[in-house]
Amino acid sequence: LAWFADDNGDWQELDASGWNVIRRQLLDAEWPGSHVFDLCEHPDAASGYEVEYCGKGLGAFRPDVACAVCFWLPTEYLEEHGPRRVRELALELAAPLPFNSGHAGLAFNRLGTPLELHPLCLRYPGMDVLDLMQVSETIGTRVRGAYWLTFLGQPVLGELGGTTGLRARLSSPDITVQELDGARAVVTLGNWPEAGDTQQGRDLPVHRELARVLEPWLHLRRIPWSGFSDEDMRRWERRFLD
């Protein structure tokens, strides 16, 4: 991480002074944690390491608003260290966070919304497309769907009957459910994150199985991405259900 976006949206070097700015904003006494920031390795490319955070002060809460954080790793990290290390890292990052839900897997990281995104995200159902700011404004305590790693906290896990109830609803031997501290759990779908490919019939059946279980708590985007119709958004969000 070498750069951060200041309050005007301009990129500044993430040196000791930059870290002090971010820390001061996060610990602001009037609105603790309500800062929004983006830290990245390359400010002019959608690649490398990145951290996004959308924080909301407690006084600003609405029922569907949540704090959200996103950690990006380049695919080279997965290729070099393997999925086991990536999973361990995801668990380390999740451990101290009081999350309602979360997930990890392959994703399209991009600048803006390129025209190529429409056919690609519909062809490769295992690839995520994330607008963290919009998600943080609307997700509440719901879940975004089924991913390679799907983290579940309260209230959804409790409504599923805890880890025992969740395991009972899942039958595939390629799906594992691990209980975590604080009445939370992580569901793992296979050994590697998979992109799938609808043109080759790889529709990711284990993702479909978990998606059917989570359907009552699914978070649906209210505003389509640029270049997407309402029907396009519905197709993508229900790609493991229809």
C-alpha positions as CSV (number, residue, x, y, z in Angstrom):
1,L,0.0,0.0,0.0
2,A,1.6,3.2,-1.2
3,W,-1.1,5.7,-1.9
4,F,-4.3,7.1,-0.3
5,A,-7.1,9.3,-1.6
6,D,-7.5,12.5,0.3
7,D,-10.8,14.3,1.0
8,N,-10.7,15.9,-2.4
9,G,-10.2,12.6,-4.2
10,D,-6.6,13.3,-5.1
11,W,-3.9,10.6,-4.5
12,Q,-1.3,11.3,-1.9
13,E,1.7,9.2,-0.9
14,L,0.9,6.9,2.0
15,D,3.9,7.9,4.2
16,A,4.0,8.4,8.0
17,S,2.2,11.7,7.6
18,G,-0.5,10.0,5.5
19,W,-1.1,7.2,8.1
20,N,-1.4,9.9,10.7
21,V,-4.2,11.6,8.7
22,I,-6.1,8.4,8.3
23,R,-5.7,7.5,12.0
24,R,-6.8,10.9,13.1
25,Q,-10.0,10.7,11.0
26,L,-10.9,7.2,12.1
27,L,-10.6,8.3,15.8
28,D,-12.4,11.5,15.4
29,A,-14.3,12.1,18.7
30,E,-17.4,13.4,17.1
31,W,-17.9,10.7,14.4
32,P,-15.7,7.8,15.4
33,G,-15.1,5.4,12.6
34,S,-17.3,7.3,10.1
35,H,-14.4,8.0,7.7
36,V,-14.3,6.6,4.1
37,F,-10.9,5.8,2.6
38,D,-9.1,3.9,-0.2
39,L,-5.5,2.7,0.1
40,C,-3.8,1.1,-2.9
41,E,-0.6,0.0,-4.4
42,H,-1.2,1.5,-7.9
43,P,-3.5,4.6,-8.1
44,D,-3.6,4.4,-11.9
45,A,-4.4,0.7,-12.4
46,A,-7.0,-1.8,-11.2
47,S,-4.4,-4.3,-9.9
48,G,-2.2,-4.9,-6.9
49,Y,-3.1,-4.6,-3.2
50,E,-5.9,-2.3,-2.0
51,V,-8.0,-1.6,1.1
52,E,-11.4,0.1,0.9
53,Y,-13.3,1.2,4.0
54,C,-16.7,2.8,4.3
55,G,-17.4,3.7,7.9
56,K,-20.6,5.0,9.4
57,G,-20.9,6.8,12.7
58,L,-23.4,5.2,15.1
59,G,-25.5,8.4,15.0
60,A,-25.9,8.0,11.2
61,F,-27.3,4.5,11.3
62,R,-30.4,3.5,9.4
63,P,-31.6,-0.1,9.4
64,D,-30.1,-0.9,6.0
65,V,-26.7,0.9,6.6
66,A,-23.5,-0.9,7.6
67,C,-19.8,-0.2,7.9
68,A,-17.9,-2.2,5.2
69,V,-14.3,-3.0,4.5
70,C,-12.8,-4.7,1.5
71,F,-9.3,-6.2,1.1
72,W,-7.9,-6.8,-2.5
73,L,-5.1,-9.2,-3.3
74,P,-3.6,-9.7,-6.8
75,T,-4.3,-13.1,-8.4
76,E,-0.5,-13.6,-8.4
77,Y,-0.7,-13.9,-4.6
78,L,-3.1,-16.8,-4.9
79,E,-1.0,-18.4,-7.5
80,E,2.2,-18.1,-5.5
81,H,1.0,-18.9,-2.0
82,G,-2.0,-21.1,-2.8
83,P,-5.6,-21.1,-1.6
84,R,-4.8,-22.4,1.8
85,R,-2.8,-19.3,2.7
86,V,-5.4,-17.0,1.2
87,R,-8.1,-18.7,3.3
88,E,-5.9,-18.4,6.4
89,L,-5.4,-14.7,5.7
90,A,-9.1,-14.1,5.3
91,L,-9.7,-15.8,8.6
92,E,-7.1,-13.6,10.3
93,L,-8.6,-10.5,8.9
94,A,-12.1,-11.5,9.8
95,A,-11.3,-12.6,13.4
96,P,-11.4,-9.2,15.1
97,L,-14.2,-7.8,13.0
98,P,-17.8,-7.8,14.4
99,F,-19.3,-8.7,11.1
100,N,-22.8,-9.7,10.1
101,S,-21.6,-11.2,6.9
102,G,-18.7,-11.3,4.5
103,H,-17.1,-13.2,1.7
104,A,-13.9,-13.9,-0.2
105,G,-13.2,-15.2,-3.7
106,L,-12.3,-14.1,-7.2
107,A,-13.5,-10.7,-8.4
108,F,-13.3,-8.2,-11.2
109,N,-11.3,-5.2,-10.0
110,R,-11.7,-2.4,-12.5
111,L,-11.7,1.4,-13.0
112,G,-15.2,2.4,-13.7
113,T,-17.6,0.0,-15.4
114,P,-16.2,-1.0,-18.8
115,L,-18.4,-2.4,-21.6
116,E,-16.7,-5.7,-21.4
117,L,-17.9,-6.3,-17.8
118,H,-21.5,-7.1,-18.9
119,P,-20.8,-10.3,-20.8
120,L,-17.9,-11.4,-18.6
121,C,-19.8,-11.3,-15.3
122,L,-22.7,-13.2,-16.8
123,R,-20.4,-15.8,-18.3
124,Y,-18.2,-16.3,-15.2
125,P,-20.7,-16.6,-12.2
126,G,-17.9,-17.2,-9.7
127,M,-16.5,-13.7,-10.3
128,D,-17.7,-11.0,-7.9
129,V,-18.4,-7.4,-8.9
130,L,-18.4,-5.1,-5.9
131,D,-19.4,-1.4,-5.3
132,L,-18.5,-1.2,-1.7
133,M,-20.0,2.2,-1.1
134,Q,-23.4,1.2,-2.5
135,V,-23.3,-2.1,-0.7
136,S,-22.6,-0.4,2.7
137,E,-25.6,1.9,2.2
138,T,-28.1,-0.9,1.6
139,I,-27.0,-4.3,2.8
140,G,-28.0,-4.0,6.5
141,T,-27.6,-7.5,8.1
142,R,-28.3,-9.4,4.8
143,V,-25.8,-11.4,2.8
144,R,-24.5,-10.9,-0.8
145,G,-24.8,-14.5,-1.9
146,A,-22.6,-17.7,-2.2
147,Y,-18.9,-17.3,-2.6
148,W,-15.7,-19.5,-2.2
149,L,-15.6,-18.3,1.5
150,T,-18.9,-17.1,2.9
151,F,-18.8,-15.6,6.4
152,L,-22.0,-15.6,8.4
153,G,-22.7,-13.8,11.7
154,Q,-25.9,-12.7,13.4
155,P,-28.7,-12.6,12.8
156,V,-28.6,-14.8,9.7
157,L,-26.6,-17.7,11.2
158,G,-28.9,-17.8,14.2
159,E,-32.0,-17.9,12.0
160,L,-30.4,-20.8,10.1
161,G,-30.1,-22.7,13.4
162,G,-26.4,-22.0,14.0
163,T,-23.6,-24.0,12.5
164,T,-25.5,-27.2,13.3
165,G,-28.6,-26.1,11.4
166,L,-26.5,-24.8,8.5
167,R,-24.6,-28.1,8.1
168,A,-27.9,-30.0,8.1
169,R,-29.1,-28.0,5.1
170,L,-25.9,-28.6,3.0
171,S,-25.2,-32.1,1.6
172,S,-22.2,-31.7,-0.8
173,P,-18.9,-33.2,0.4
174,D,-17.1,-30.3,-1.2
175,I,-18.8,-27.8,1.3
176,T,-17.4,-27.4,4.7
177,V,-18.8,-25.3,7.6
178,Q,-16.4,-24.1,10.3
179,E,-17.6,-22.6,13.5
180,L,-15.9,-19.3,14.5
181,D,-15.8,-17.4,17.8
182,G,-18.6,-15.1,18.6
183,A,-21.5,-17.2,17.2
184,R,-20.1,-16.9,13.6
185,A,-19.1,-19.3,10.9
186,V,-17.4,-19.6,7.5
187,V,-18.6,-21.8,4.7
188,T,-15.9,-23.0,2.2
189,L,-16.9,-24.2,-1.3
190,G,-14.1,-26.5,-2.5
191,N,-10.3,-26.1,-2.3
192,W,-9.9,-23.3,-4.9
193,P,-12.0,-20.3,-5.7
194,E,-13.6,-21.0,-9.1
195,A,-14.7,-18.6,-11.8
196,G,-17.0,-21.1,-13.5
197,D,-18.0,-20.7,-17.2
198,T,-21.6,-20.9,-18.3
199,Q,-20.5,-21.4,-22.0
200,Q,-18.7,-24.6,-20.9
201,G,-21.4,-25.8,-18.5
202,R,-19.4,-25.0,-15.4
203,D,-22.3,-23.5,-13.4
204,L,-20.7,-24.1,-9.9
205,P,-23.2,-26.5,-8.3
206,V,-21.8,-26.1,-4.8
207,H,-22.4,-22.3,-5.1
208,R,-26.0,-23.1,-6.2
209,E,-26.5,-25.3,-3.2
210,L,-25.4,-22.6,-0.7
211,A,-27.3,-19.9,-2.6
212,R,-30.6,-21.7,-2.2
213,V,-30.0,-21.9,1.5
214,L,-29.2,-18.2,1.8
215,E,-31.9,-17.0,-0.6
216,P,-34.3,-15.6,2.1
217,W,-31.5,-13.3,3.3
218,L,-30.1,-12.3,-0.1
219,H,-29.2,-8.6,-0.6
220,L,-30.3,-7.2,-3.9
221,R,-28.8,-4.0,-5.5
222,R,-31.3,-1.2,-5.8
223,I,-29.5,0.7,-8.6
224,P,-28.1,-1.2,-11.6
225,W,-24.5,-0.7,-12.6
226,S,-23.8,1.6,-15.5
227,G,-24.8,-0.1,-18.7
228,F,-26.9,-2.7,-16.9
229,S,-30.7,-2.9,-17.0
230,D,-32.8,-4.0,-14.1
231,E,-33.1,-7.4,-15.8
232,D,-29.3,-7.6,-16.2
233,M,-28.9,-7.0,-12.5
234,R,-31.5,-9.5,-11.6
235,R,-29.8,-12.2,-13.8
236,W,-26.5,-11.6,-12.1
237,E,-27.7,-11.4,-8.6
238,R,-29.8,-14.6,-9.1
239,R,-27.2,-16.4,-11.2
240,F,-27.1,-19.3,-8.8
241,L,-30.8,-19.4,-8.2
242,D,-32.6,-19.2,-11.6
